[in-house]
Amino acid sequence: MTRTTFNLPDIGEGIAEAEIVRWHVAVGDWVEEDQAIADLMTDKATVEMESPFAGRVLEIGGAEGEVIAIGAPLVVLDTAEGIAQAQPGESEPAKAHEEAEPQRATDMPALAAAEPGEAPPRDTGRMLASPAVRQRARSLGIDLAQVRPAADQRIRHADLDAFLTYTPGYAPAAPARADAVVPVIGLRRRIAEAMSAAKRHIPHFTLVEECDVTALEEARAQLNAGGADRPRLTLLPLLVAATARALGDHPKLNARYDEEANAVTRHGAVHMGIATATEAGLMVPVLRDAQGQSLWQLAAGIASVASAARDGSAARGDLSGSTFTISSLGPLGGVAATPVVNRPEVAILAPGRIVERPAFVPDGLGGERIAKRKLMSLSLSCDHRVVDGHDAALFMADLRALIEAPARLLAG
């Protein structure tokens, strides 16, 4: 037996520790060189760790949910030469290793779902897929080896969707109705810690304003009818453009508060955080320099950062450095919200859903008439240590003016 220890390497500048989110191997499993053995999380980025050598697992560095330091043992392997040779009565994992070379390209089974309390089953597969995609495949009972990947050989959610659509006779197992205890680990734990810290340290207040978006929606429809060579505009790029424009006149809200230094940095550029729902939980990828982009650049940028967050390809730097955040649920948005400030920012905006209601509008003769209008709420939460109610009200007034007069917004 040759005991070889693989210590957790430095996986990011300034990172001192990482949380074990999921093991892909268990004690006794055979591990191929470059095989994924564990998913680890730092900040809000998940890293798939691969073994630098082959061997049989003797020890693992901790349970799922535990935090280990950089340089600490992640896994101990027996790398003795000849360990993979099948012997009479030997277990299937050893036989699988004996045939590993001719099967690498074709026989690549994915993880099977583990029963509660059991160690994760062995993953002998080498399919490229993010942790979120692997988790979804397990929940649906899909063998990743049966899924046709994209040209870069990486399986994405769209490939799983295609498998579900075009595989005759496939039907996911009916969901169990029993109680389930779900460990709060990985991204869910980071979200819990961040939200707790924000509510504990930040004295929030929320201001809600109602905007008439009838003209803005008409302008959006006209822009989308202009040609198929541009990204289709949703309402969000228009809201980002209006918010970035308004923040230019209200730098108190486009800021980050350093509690240790007791100082506020008011930023000139608007690095817009785009709150994005993913299977693992809420993530906030950053759209940088939003104030200098066209509507179609904003649309493409929002789609890009949101997609990277959802498929797990977002880098650590893509998830930090925002100066203001928009959290939009689109048609699912409620009448109003009380969003939690994305610390260390000092303000966050949550648009509600659009509703049609009668409202008084000018009749062109100096009076008013009742007409059906498209109305939307805007909920602004602020850090009261930095932003006063008067500051928030002035910002919302300017933002509302831009939204209700889209010609000013589109004029650049």
C-alpha positions in Angstrom: 0.0 0.0 0.0 1.2 3.5 -0.9 -0.6 6.2 0.9 -0.7 9.4 -1.1 -2.4 12.5 0.3 -4.0 15.1 -2.0 -4.1 18.4 -0.1 -6.7 21.1 -1.0 -4.8 23.4 -3.3 -5.1 27.2 -3.5 -8.3 27.7 -5.6 -8.5 31.5 -5.6 -6.6 34.6 -4.5 -7.2 35.3 -0.9 -9.1 32.1 -0.2 -8.2 30.5 3.1 -10.9 27.8 3.3 -13.6 26.1 1.3 -16.8 24.2 2.1 -17.3 20.6 0.9 -20.6 20.8 -0.9 -20.7 17.2 -2.4 -18.5 14.2 -2.6 -18.4 12.3 -5.9 -16.5 9.4 -4.3 -16.6 7.4 -1.1 -14.0 5.4 0.9 -13.2 2.2 -1.1 -13.9 3.7 -4.5 -11.3 3.6 -7.3 -10.4 7.1 -8.6 -9.0 7.7 -12.1 -6.5 10.5 -12.7 -8.4 13.8 -13.4 -11.7 12.3 -12.2 -14.0 14.7 -10.3 -13.9 13.8 -6.6 -15.7 16.7 -4.8 -17.4 20.0 -5.3 -16.1 22.8 -3.0 -17.5 26.3 -2.5 -15.7 29.6 -1.9 -17.7 32.7 -1.5 -20.5 32.0 -4.1 -18.4 30.1 -6.7 -18.4 26.3 -6.8 -15.2 24.5 -7.9 -15.2 20.9 -9.1 -12.0 19.4 -7.7 -10.2 16.6 -9.6 -7.7 14.0 -8.4 -4.2 14.5 -9.8 -3.5 10.8 -9.7 -5.3 7.4 -9.7 -5.8 5.2 -6.7 -8.3 3.8 -4.2 -9.9 6.1 -1.6 -8.6 5.4 1.9 -9.8 8.6 3.7 -11.8 11.7 2.9 -11.2 15.1 4.4 -14.6 15.7 5.9 -18.3 15.4 5.6 -20.5 17.4 3.2 -21.1 20.8 4.8 -17.8 20.9 6.6 -15.2 23.6 6.0 -11.6 22.7 5.4 -8.5 25.0 5.2 -6.4 25.4 2.0 -3.5 22.9 2.3 -5.5 20.5 4.5 -5.9 16.9 3.3 -8.8 16.5 1.0 -8.5 12.8 0.2 -6.0 10.0 0.9 -5.5 7.4 -1.8 -3.7 4.1 -2.1 -1.7 4.5 -5.3 0.2 1.3 -5.1 1.0 -0.1 -8.6 -1.2 -3.0 -9.6 -4.0 -2.2 -7.2 -6.5 -2.1 -10.1 -5.8 -5.6 -11.3 -8.9 -7.7 -10.8 -8.5 -10.7 -8.4 -11.0 -13.6 -8.0 -13.9 -12.4 -5.9 -12.8 -8.7 -6.1 -15.5 -6.1 -6.2 -16.9 -4.5 -9.4 -15.2 -1.1 -8.9 -11.8 -2.8 -9.3 -13.0 -4.6 -12.5 -14.3 -1.3 -13.8 -10.8 0.1 -13.4 -9.2 -2.7 -15.3 -11.4 -1.9 -18.3 -11.3 1.9 -17.9 -9.1 2.8 -20.8 -11.2 1.3 -23.7 -14.4 2.5 -22.0 -13.5 6.1 -21.3 -15.2 7.5 -24.4 -18.3 5.4 -24.4 -19.1 4.0 -21.0 -19.3 6.9 -18.6 -22.1 6.4 -16.0 -23.1 9.4 -13.8 -23.8 9.6 -10.1 -26.9 7.8 -8.9 -29.1 9.3 -6.2 -27.9 8.5 -2.7 -30.3 7.4 0.0 -30.5 9.8 3.1 -27.6 9.1 5.4 -25.6 7.1 2.9 -22.3 8.2 1.4 -22.7 9.5 -2.2 -22.3 6.6 -4.7 -19.2 6.3 -6.8 -19.1 8.5 -10.0 -16.9 6.8 -12.5 -18.0 9.2 -15.2 -16.0 11.9 -16.9 -18.9 13.8 -18.5 -18.4 17.6 -18.2 -21.3 19.2 -16.3 -21.8 21.8 -13.6 -22.8 20.7 -10.1 -26.3 22.1 -10.7 -26.7 20.1 -13.9 -25.5 16.9 -12.1 -27.9 17.5 -9.3 -30.8 18.0 -11.6 -29.9 14.8 -13.6 -29.8 12.8 -10.3 -33.2 14.2 -9.2 -34.7 13.1 -12.6 -32.9 9.7 -12.6 -31.1 10.6 -15.8 -27.8 8.8 -16.6 -25.5 11.6 -18.0 -23.8 9.1 -20.3 -27.1 8.8 -22.2 -27.3 12.6 -22.8 -25.9 14.1 -25.9 -23.6 17.0 -25.0 -23.0 20.2 -26.9 -20.1 20.7 -29.3 -17.7 21.5 -26.4 -18.7 18.1 -24.7 -20.2 19.9 -21.7 -23.7 18.9 -20.7 -26.0 21.9 -19.9 -29.6 22.2 -18.7 -30.8 22.6 -22.3 -29.3 19.2 -23.1 -31.3 17.6 -20.2 -34.4 19.3 -21.6 -33.7 17.8 -25.0 -33.2 14.4 -23.5 -36.6 14.7 -21.7 -38.3 15.8 -24.8 -37.0 13.3 -27.3 -36.5 10.1 -25.3 -39.5 7.9 -25.9 -41.0 6.3 -22.9 -39.0 8.2 -20.4 -40.9 9.4 -17.4 -39.3 10.9 -14.2 -40.2 9.0 -11.0 -43.1 10.4 -9.0 -41.9 12.7 -6.2 -41.9 11.2 -2.7 -44.4 12.7 -0.2 -42.3 11.8 2.9 -40.7 14.5 5.1 -37.1 15.4 4.1 -34.4 16.9 6.2 -32.3 19.1 3.9 -28.8 20.2 5.2 -28.2 23.9 4.8 -24.8 23.8 3.0 -23.1 25.2 0.0 -24.7 28.2 -1.7 -27.8 27.9 0.6 -25.6 28.3 3.6 -23.8 31.3 2.1 -27.1 33.0 1.3 -28.3 32.4 4.9 -25.2 33.9 6.3 -25.3 36.9 4.0 -28.9 37.6 4.6 -28.5 37.2 8.4 -25.5 39.6 8.4 -27.4 42.2 6.2 -30.4 42.2 8.5 -28.3 42.2 11.6 -26.0 45.1 10.6 -28.1 47.2 8.3 -31.0 49.4 9.5 -33.3 49.0 6.4 -36.0 51.2 5.3 -38.1 50.7 2.1 -39.8 53.2 -0.1 -42.4 52.1 -2.6 -43.4 54.1 -5.7 -45.8 53.4 -8.5 -44.9 54.1 -12.1 -47.0 54.2 -15.3 -45.1 52.0 -17.8 -47.7 52.2 -20.6 -45.4 54.4 -22.8 -42.3 52.3 -21.9 -44.0 49.1 -22.9 -45.2 50.7 -26.2 -41.6 51.8 -26.9 -40.3 48.3 -26.1 -42.7 46.8 -28.6 -41.6 49.2 -31.3 -38.0 48.5 -30.6 -38.5 44.7 -30.8 -40.3 45.1 -34.1 -37.3 46.9 -35.6 -35.4 43.8 -36.7 -34.4 40.3 -35.8 -30.7 40.9 -35.8 -30.8 42.3 -32.2 -31.6 40.6 -28.9 -35.2 40.8 -28.0 -35.8 43.4 -25.3 -37.5 42.5 -22.1 -38.4 45.2 -19.6 -35.3 44.5 -17.4 -32.7 46.2 -19.8 -34.9 49.3 -19.9 -35.1 49.4 -16.1 -31.4 48.9 -15.8 -30.8 51.7 -18.2 -33.1 54.0 -16.4 -31.7 53.1 -13.0 -28.1 53.6 -14.2 -29.0 57.0 -15.6 -30.7 58.1 -12.3 -27.8 56.8 -10.2 -25.5 59.2 -12.1 -27.3 62.1 -10.4 -27.6 60.3 -7.0 -24.2 58.8 -6.1 -25.2 58.3 -2.5 -27.1 55.3 -3.6 -24.5 53.9 -6.0 -22.1 53.2 -3.1 -20.5 50.6 -0.9 -20.1 50.9 2.9 -16.9 49.7 4.5 -17.9 49.1 8.1 -14.4 48.4 9.3 -13.0 51.6 7.9 -16.2 53.5 8.6 -16.1 54.9 5.1 -18.4 55.0 2.1 -17.2 54.8 -1.5 -19.4 56.5 -4.0 -18.8 55.0 -7.3 -18.8 56.7 -10.6 -19.4 53.6 -12.7 -22.6 51.6 -12.2 -21.7 47.9 -11.7 -25.3 46.5 -11.6 -26.0 43.4 -9.6 -28.6 41.2 -11.4 -30.3 39.0 -8.8 -30.7 35.6 -10.5 -32.6 32.6 -9.3 -30.7 29.4 -9.8 -31.4 25.8 -8.8 -28.9 26.1 -6.0 -30.3 29.4 -4.7 -30.1 33.2 -5.4 -27.0 34.5 -7.0 -26.0 38.1 -8.0 -23.8 38.2 -11.1 -22.5 41.6 -12.0 -23.1 43.6 -15.2 -20.2 46.0 -15.2 -20.3 49.6 -16.5 -24.0 49.5 -17.1 -24.2 53.3 -17.5 -22.2 53.2 -20.7 -24.1 50.5 -22.6 -26.9 50.6 -25.2 -30.2 48.8 -24.6 -29.2 45.8 -26.7 -25.8 45.6 -25.0 -27.6 45.6 -21.7 -30.0 42.9 -22.9 -27.1 40.7 -24.1 -25.1 41.3 -21.0 -27.9 40.5 -18.7 -28.6 37.3 -20.5 -24.9 36.3 -20.5 -24.3 36.9 -16.7 -27.6 35.3 -15.7 -26.9 32.2 -17.9 -23.4 31.8 -16.4 -24.9 32.0 -12.9 -27.5 29.3 -13.7 -25.2 26.8 -15.4 -22.4 27.2 -12.8 -19.8 28.7 -15.2 -19.7 32.1 -13.5 -16.2 32.8 -12.1 -15.7 34.2 -8.6 -15.0 37.7 -10.0 -18.3 37.6 -11.9 -20.2 37.4 -8.6 -18.6 40.3 -6.7 -18.0 44.1 -7.0 -21.6 45.2 -7.7 -22.4 48.8 -6.6 -26.3 48.5 -6.8 -28.6 45.6 -7.3 -31.9 45.0 -9.1 -34.0 42.1 -8.0 -36.8 41.5 -10.5 -39.2 38.5 -10.5 -40.8 39.7 -13.8 -44.4 38.6 -14.1 -44.1 36.7 -10.8 -43.3 39.9 -8.9 -45.8 40.9 -6.2 -47.6 44.2 -5.7 -44.6 45.4 -3.6 -41.6 44.0 -1.8 -39.1 44.7 1.0 -35.8 43.6 -0.6 -32.8 43.0 1.6 -29.8 45.2 0.8 -26.9 43.3 -0.9 -24.2 44.1 1.6 -21.8 46.1 1.4 -24.0 48.0 -1.1 -26.4 50.6 0.4 -29.5 50.2 -1.9 -31.4 47.6 -3.8 -34.4 48.0 -6.2 -37.2 45.4 -6.7 -39.7 46.1 -9.5 -43.1 44.5 -9.1 -45.3 42.9 -11.8 -47.2 45.0 -14.3 -50.9 45.3 -13.7 -53.6 47.0 -15.8 -55.9 49.4 -13.9 -57.9 52.5 -14.6 -56.1 55.7 -13.9 -56.5 59.5 -14.4 -54.5 60.8 -17.4 -54.5 64.2 -19.1 -57.2 64.6 -21.8 -55.3 67.1 -23.9 -57.7 69.9 -23.1 -56.4 70.8 -19.7 -58.5 68.3 -17.8 -58.3 64.6 -17.1 -59.9 61.4 -18.2 -60.0 57.8 -17.0 -58.0 55.3 -19.1 -56.6 51.8 -18.8 -52.9 52.0 -17.9 -50.1 49.6 -17.2 -48.8 50.3 -13.7 -45.8 48.8 -11.9 -44.5 49.3 -8.3 -40.8 50.0 -7.5 -39.6 49.0 -4.1 -36.3 50.6 -3.0 -34.6 49.4 0.2 -31.8 51.5 1.6 -29.1 51.4 4.3 -30.3 54.2 6.7 -26.8 54.7 8.0 -25.8 56.1 4.6 -29.0 57.0 2.8 -31.8 59.2 4.2 -35.4 59.1 3.2 -35.1 62.4 1.4 -32.2 61.0 -0.8 -34.3 57.9 -1.6 -37.4 60.0 -2.5 -35.4 62.2 -4.9 -33.8 59.2 -6.6 -37.2 57.5 -7.0 -38.7 60.7 -8.5 -36.0 60.9 -11.1 -36.2 57.2 -11.9 -40.0 57.4 -12.3 -39.6 60.4 -14.6 -37.3 58.5 -16.9 -39.6 55.4 -16.9 -42.7 57.4 -17.7 -41.0 59.5 -20.4 -39.1 56.9 -22.4 -38.1 59.4 -25.1 -35.7 60.9 -22.5 -34.3 57.5 -21.7 -33.9 56.5 -25.4 -32.3 59.8 -26.3 -29.1 58.7 -24.6 
